[in-house]
Amino acid sequence: MIVAIWVLALAISIGPPLGWKGVDQEGEECGVNKQLDYVIFSVVGSFYLPMLVIVVLYFQVQLIQTNDWSVYVYCSSWYKNQNITKQ
């Protein structure tokens, strides 16, 4: 999981130095990359994807905390093939 986070951060930050950037404007030293494809990639990778992971993990923690195993077993594909019985 940690390696995946570092790879995603590297992929988002390495784009502009490797040429995935807009046309330089005269007189400005730095600016915001306004290319739509990079903006979408950056926003999804740095906000929406981590938010989705956090929401899913919080949902699983909440289900485990409330001991509602029937919902957790039903929702989790990892446990689908396991033989878990209710207590």
Secondary structure, DSSP 8 states (H G I E B T S, - for coil): -HHHHHHHHHHHHHTTTTT-S----TT-S------HHHHHHHHIIIIIHHHHHHHHHHHHHHHHHTT-HHHHHHH-SSSTTS-----
